[in-house]
Amino acid sequence: MQTSIRRILLLLWLIYSLDSKSQCASGKYTYTLSGNIATDIYVTNGDTVLIDSTANLIGNLYVINSRVVNCGNITNSKIKLKGNWLGFNGKLENFGNIKSDSILVDTIGDIHNYHIIDAMYTYIGVDGNIDNWVLHKTDYLEMNKSWYYFNIGHLFINRKLNVTDTRIRNEYMIRCKNQFLLDSSSRLFNGCTIYVDSLFHNKGYVTVTSLSSPKYSKIIIQEQSINSGSIYYMDICDLTSFNSGSFDLNTGTLNSITLCQVPISCPDYTTIRIEENDLENQRIYVFPNPANSQINIKGLDNHEEYTLNIKNILGEIVFTTYNTQNIEISSLSNGTYFIEVVKKGLIIKAIKFIKS
C-alpha cells in the first residue's frame, strides 16, 4: 500500500514539475553554477543548487542532504548522493546531460532523470531511488536494498544488471545486453518490454505492474533463462528454444505464462532498430510531458524528412504527421500514448507521453 501511494504521489508531483523551463530558471536556489567548472563541488546542509544551461561541470559532484538541479552538462568521474535518516534526501534532478564514470546513490539518495544519463557504473544503495523518464545508459547497474528503480523511458545496461533485495518497475523498455540477475528478495514489476541478450536468472518474484495493463507484458531472452523463483502473467520468449516461451531451466513457479506472442502495446528490440550508441537519436524528446493540448518534438534535424506516428496503448496508429515539431493533441482522449519517429523507413526513436 505504501509503495502504491508513493507512486501515485510521484506521478502527481511530476505533472506539476516536469516543465524544465521553470525548473531551470534561476532565482529560487541557494546558488547557481555557470560556465566551465573544473573543481569538485560539495552541496551540503540542505542547500538547493542549480547547474544552469551554460555550465559544464568536469569536477566530481557530492550531494549530501541537499538538492541539485542540472540543466547543463556534467562530464566527470564521480557523482555521489546521500541523505540521512532524518528525512533529508541527497537529490539530483537532471534536465541536461550527464556522462560520468560512476554514479553512487547511497543511503536515501534520489535521482529523477528527465533527459540523458550515461555512466560506466551505477550503484543504488539502501533506500536509494532512481526514476528514469528518458534515457539511462550504463555498463553496470547494481541495486542493493534499494527503495525502487522506476523506469518509463529507455534503460540500457551494456554489461550486467544485478538486483538484490530491491523493487524494480518497468513501464517502457529495458535492454540488458548481458546478464539480468534477480535475487530471492527482489521484485520485478513489468508493464512493457524487457530484452536480455544473455542470461535472465530469476530467484525472486516477477509479475505485471497491474492486471489492468496489457494482459501479457514481454520478456525476451536471447540465450539462456533460469527460473528458481515465481513468474506470473508474463509473455516469455526464450529465442534459443525450439519451444519458444519455455525456460532452459525452471525449478520455480510459472503461472499464466504465454509463449512469445506478438506484442500488442509495447515496442521491442526485434522490431525497433534503435542505434544505442547514437546519442543524437536519443536527444530527441517530447515536452511538455504530460501534455494537454500540444506536444513539441525537440532534437529533430530540420534538413531531414521524418514521419511521426502517434499510437495508443493497443499499438494502433491514431495520428500521423510529417516534418513538424509541434503536434496538436487536444482531440486525443486522456491516457498513455507512444510517438514513433520514423526516418527512411526505420523507427529511430519511440517516446512515451501522457495526454492529461
ROTINU-744887 format. One record per atom (N, C-alpha, C): x, y, z. Coordinates in steps of 0.2 Angstrom, whole numbers, plus 5000, padded with zeros to 4 digits. Example, Ala and Ser with C-alpha at 12.3 -4.5 7.8 and 13.67 -1.06 7.14 Angstrom:
2
506649725039/506249785039/506649845039/506449895035/506849955036/506450005039/
REM end
This chain:
356
500449945000/500050005000/500450065000/501050065004/501450125004/501750134998/501950084994/502350094988/501850124983/501150094983/500650124978/500550194979/500450214986/500350284987/500950324985/501550304986/502150334984/502250344977/502050294973/502050304966/501450354963/500850354967/500350404965/500650474966/500850484972/501150554974/501650574969/502150524967/502650544962/502350564956/501850534953/501550554947/501250614947/500850634953/500550694954/501050754954/501650734958/502150784958/502450804951/502550744947/502850754940/502450804936/501750794937/501350834932/501450904933/501650924939/501750994941/502551014940/502950964939/503650984940/504050974934/503750944928/504150924923/504350984918/504051044919/504251094915/504951124916/505351104912/506151114913/506251184913/505851224909/506051294909/505951324916/505451304920/505351334926/505851304931/506051244930/506551214935/507251244934/507351264927/508051284926/508051364927/507551394929/507551464930/507951484936/508351534936/508751544942/508351594946/508551604953/508151644957/507851614963/507751544963/507451514968/507951464971/508551464970/509051424973/509551454977/509851414982/510351444986/510951484982/511151444977/511651474972/511651444966/511951474960/511951444954/512651434951/512751384948/513451364945/513351384937/513851414934/513851434927/514551424925/514551424918/515251414914/515551354916/516251354914/516651294915/516851284922/516751224925/516951214932/517351154933/517951164935/518451104935/518551084942/518351114947/518451094954/517851044956/518051004961/517450964964/516951014968/516350994967/515851034970/515450984976/515451024982/515050984988/514451034989/513850994989/513251034991/512950994997/512951035002/512851005009/512351055013/512151035018/511751075023/511051095021/510751055016/510051075014/510051125009/510651145006/510651195000/510351164994/510051214990/509751194983/510151234978/510451194973/510951224969/510751204961/510751264957/510651254950/511251254946/511351204942/511851204937/511551224931/511651284928/511251314923/511451284916/511151314911/511251284904/511851304901/512251354904/512851374902/513451334905/513251294910/513851264914/514051194911/514751184912/515051124910/515451094916/515151054920/515551034926/515950974925/516650974926/517050924925/517350904931/517250934937/517450914943/516950864946/517150824951/516650774954/516050814958/515550784959/514950814962/514750774968/514750804974/514450764980/513850804983/513350774984/512750804986/512550764992/512550804998/512350775005/511850815008/511250775009/510650805012/510450875009/510550875002/510350934998/510150914991/509950964987/509650954981/510050994975/510150964970/510450994964/510050984958/509951034954/509551034948/510051044942/510150994938/510651004932/510251024926/510451084923/510151094916/510751104911/511351094913/511851094909/512151034907/512851034907/513250964906/513650954912/513650884914/514150864919/514550804915/515150814915/515650764912/516250754917/516150704922/516650694927/516750624929/517150614934/517250544936/516750514941/516550564945/516050534951/515550584953/514950554954/514350584957/514150544962/514050574968/513850534974/513350574978/512750544979/512150574983/512050534989/511950564994/511750535001/511350575005/510850545008/510450585013/510550555020/510050565025/510150545031/509450515034/509450485040/508850455042/508350505045/508550575045/508050625047/507550645042/507650615036/507150635030/507450675025/508150695026/508450735021/508750695015/508550705009/508750665004/509350705001/509850664998/510350684993/509950684986/509750734983/509350734977/509650764971/509650734965/509850764959/509350754954/509150814951/508650814946/508950834939/508950794934/509350804928/508850824922/508950884920/508650904914/509150914908/509750904909/510350914905/510650844903/511350844902/511650784900/512150774906/512250704907/512750684912/513050624909/513750634909/514250574907/514750574913/514750514916/515150504922/515350434922/515950424926/516250364927/515850324931/515650354937/515250314942/514750364945/514150334946/513550374950/513450324956/513450354962/513350314968/512750344972/512250314972/511650334975/511650304982/511850334987/511950304994/511350314998/511350305004/510850305009/510350365007/509750345006/509150395004/509350444999/509750424994/509950464988/509350454983/509250504979/508750504974/508950544968/508750504962/508850544956/508250534952/508050594949/507550604944/507850624937/507850574932/508150594926/507650604921/507650664918/507250684913/507550694906/508250684906/508550684899/509050624898/509650644899/510150584897/510650584903/510750514905/511250494910/511650444906/512350444906/512750394903/513350384908/513350324911/513850314917/514150244916/514750234917/515050174916/514750124922/514650154928/514450114934/513950154938/513350124939/512850154943/512650104949/512750134955/512550094961/512050134965/511550094967/510950124971/510950084978/511150114983/511150084990/510550084994/510650085000/510050075005/509550135004/508950115003/508350165002/508550214996/508950194992/509050244986/508550234981/508450284976/507950284971/508150314965/507950284959/508050324953/507450314949/507150374946/506650374942/506850404935/506850354930/507150374923/506550384919/506550444916/505950464911/506250464904/506850464902/507050474895/507650424894/508250434896/508750384894/509250374900/509350314902/509950304907/510350244904/510950264902/511350214899/511950194904/512150134905/512650124910/512950054908/513550044910/513849974909/513649924914/513649944920/513449904926/512949944930/512349914932/511849934936/511849894942/511949914948/511949874954/511449904959/510949864961/510449884966/510549844972/510649874978/510649834984/510249864990/509749834992/509249854997/509049924995/508949934989/508650004986/507950004987/507650074987/506950084988/506650064981/506850094976/506550074969/506950104963/506850064958/507050094951/506450094947/506250154945/505650164941/505750184934/505650144929/505850164923/505250174918/505150234915/504650244910/505050264904/505650264903/506050284897/506450224894/507050234892/507450184889/508050174895/508050114897/508650094901/509050044898/509750064896/510150024893/510750004898/510849934899/511349904903/511849874898/512449894897/512849864892/513149794895/513249794901/513549734904/513149694909/512949714915/512649674920/512149714924/511549684925/511049714929/511049664935/511149694941/511149644947/510749674952/510149644954/509649674958/509649624965/509749664970/509749624977/509349664982/508849624984/508349654989/508049724987/507849724981/507649784978/506949774974/506549834973/506049834969/506249864962/506049844957/506149874950/505549874946/505349924943/504749934940/504849964933/504649924928/504749944921/504149964917/504050024915/503450044911/503550054904/504150044902/504350054895/504850004892/505450014892/505949974889/506549964893/506749904894/507449894897/507849844892/508449864891/508849824887/509549804891/509549744892/510149724896/510549674891/511149704889/511549664884/511949604886/511949594893/512249534895/511849504900/511949504907/511549474912/511149514916/510549484918/510049514922/509949464928/510149484934/510149434939/509649464945/509149434947/508649454951/508649404957/508849434963/508949384969/508249374972/508249324977/507649294980/507249354984/507549404986/507249454990/506949514986/507049504979/506849564975/506249554971/505949604968/505349604965/505349644958/505149614953/505149644946/504449654944/504249714943/503549734940/503649754933/503449724928/503549734921/502849754918/502849814915/502249834911/502349844904/502949824902/503149834894/503649784892/504249804890/504649754887/505349754890/505649694891/506249684894/506649644889/507249664887/507649624882/508249604885/508449544886/509049514889/509449474884/510049494882/510449464877/510749394879/510949394885/511249334888/510849294893/510949304899/510649264904/510149304908/509549284909/509049304913/508949254919/509149274925/509149224931/508649254936/508049224937/507649254942/507549204948/507749234954/507649194960/507049234964/506849284962/506349324966/505649314963/505249374962/504549374960/504449424955/504249394949/504149434943/503349434941/503049494940/502349494938/502249564934/501649574931/501549634928/501449684933/501449754930/501349804935/500649804938/500149794933/499449784935/499049744930/498549704932/498149664928/497749704923/497749774924/497349814920/497749844914/498449834915/498849854909/498849794904/499149804898/499149744894/499249674897/498849634895/498749564899/499449534900/499849534894/500449504895/501049544893/501449574897/502049614896/502549564894/503149584891/503549534887/504249544890/504549484891/505249474892/505549434887/506049464883/506349424878/507049404879/507249344879/507949314881/508249284875/508849314874/509249294868/509549224869/509849214875/510249154875/510049104881/509949124887/509849074892/509449104898/508949064900/508549084906/508549034911/508549054917/508449014923/507949044928/507449004930/506949024935/506948984941/507149004946/507048974953/506649014958/506249064955/505849104959/505149094957/504749144956/504049144954/503949194948/503549174943/503449224937/502649214936/502349274935/501549274934/501449314929/500949294924/500649344919/501149374915/501549334912/502149364908/502149324901/502349364896/502549334890/503249324889/503449264889/504249244889/504449224882/504949254880/505249224873/505949204875/506049144875/506749114875/506949104868/507349144865/507349144857/507849084855/508249054860/508648994858/508248934859/507648934861/507248874862/506848854856/506748794854/506348774849/505548784851/505448774858/504848784861/504848854864/504748904860/504848974862/504348994868/504649014873/504249034879/504448984885/504748924884/505048884889/505648904891/505848894898/506448904901/506948854899/507648874899/508148824899/508148784905/508048814911/507948784917/507448814921/506948784924/506448804928/506348764934/506548784940/506348744946/505848784950/505648844948/505148884952/504448884950/504148934950/503448934948/503248974942/502948954937/502648984932/501948984931/501649044931/500849044931/500649094926/500149074922/499849114917/500449144912/500849094909/501449114905/501249104898/501349154893/501149144886/501849124883/501849104877/502349084873/502549124867/502849184869/503149234864/502549254859/502049284861/501549314857/501849384854/501449404849/501649474846/501449524851/501949574852/501749624857/501149664855/500649684859/500149724857/500149794859/500649814863/500649884865/501349914866/501849874867/502449904868/502949884863/503449924861/503949914856/504449864859/504849834855/505349794857/505949794852/506549764854/507149774850/507149724844/506649684843/506649644837/506249684832/505949734833/505549774828/505849854828/506049874834/506349944834/507049944833/507349974828/508049974827/508350034830/508450044836/508750104839/509450094840/509850144837/510550134837/510850164844/511050114849/511150134856/511750184857/512250184852/512750224853/512750294850/512150304846/512050364843/511650414848/511950454852/511650494856/511250554853/511450564846/511050614843/510250594843/510150524841/509450504841/509150504848/509550494853/509250494860/509150564862/509350614859/509250684861/508550704858/508250664855/507550684853/507050674858/506750724860/506250714866/505650754865/505150744869/504450774869/504350814875/504150874875/503950914880/503350964878/502950984883/502950954890/502650884890/502750854896/502550784896/502450764904/501850764906/501150764902/501050824899/500550824894/500350874890/499550874889/499350934888/498550944887/498350954880/498651004877/498451024870/498951024865/499551024866/500051024861/500750994864/501050954860/501750924862/502250954857/502850964859/503350984855/503950934854/504150924848/504750874847/505350914846/505850904851/506450934851/507050884849/507450914845/508050864843/508050844836/507550864832/507450834825/507850884821/508250854816/508650894811/508150924806/508150984805/507651024801/507751004793/508350974792/508550964785/508450894783/508150854788/507950784786/507150774786/506950724783/506250714782/506050654787/505550664791/505350624796/504550614795/504350544798/503650534799/503550524806/503050554809/502850554816/502250514817/502250454820/501650414821/501450414829/500850434830/500650434837/500250364838/500350324843/500050264844/499750264851/499150224851/498850224858/499150164861/498850144867/499150094871/499050024868/498650014863/498549954860/498949944854/499349994852/499849994847/499550024840/498950054841/498550074835/498750144833/498950164827/499050224825/498450274825/498450324829/497850374830/498050434826/498650454824/498850514821/499450504818/499550534812/500150534808/500250604805/500950624806/501050694803/501850684800/502050744797/502650734793/503050804795/503750794796/504150854796/503950914800/503750904806/503450954810/503750944817/503751004821/504050994828/503451014833/502851024831/502351044835/501751004833/501450964838/500850924836/500250944841/499750954838/499050974842/498750904844/498650894850/498450834853/497750844857/497450904857/496850914861/496350864859/496250844853/495750794851/495850724854/496450704856/496550644859/496250634866/496050574867/495750564874/496350554879/496150574885/496750564890/496950494891/497650494892/497950424893/498650424890/498950364889/499650354888/499650334880/500150374877/500250364870/501050354869/501250334863/501850324860/501950364854/502450404853/502650444847/503250404844/503150384838/503750354834/503950404829/504650414829/505050454824/505350404819/505050414813/505250364808/505650404802/506250374801/506750414796/506950354791/506850364785/507050324780/506750254781/506150244784/505850184785/505950144791/506450174795/506650144801/506450194807/506150154813/505950194819/506650204823/506850274823/507450284826/507350314833/506750324835/506550344842/505850324843/505650304849/504950294852/504950324859/504450374859/504450414865/503750404868/503750384875/503050384878/502850454881/502250474880/501950534883/501250524886/501050564890/500450564893/500050624891/499450614889/498950664887/498450674893/498450734896/498150744903/497550794902/
REM end
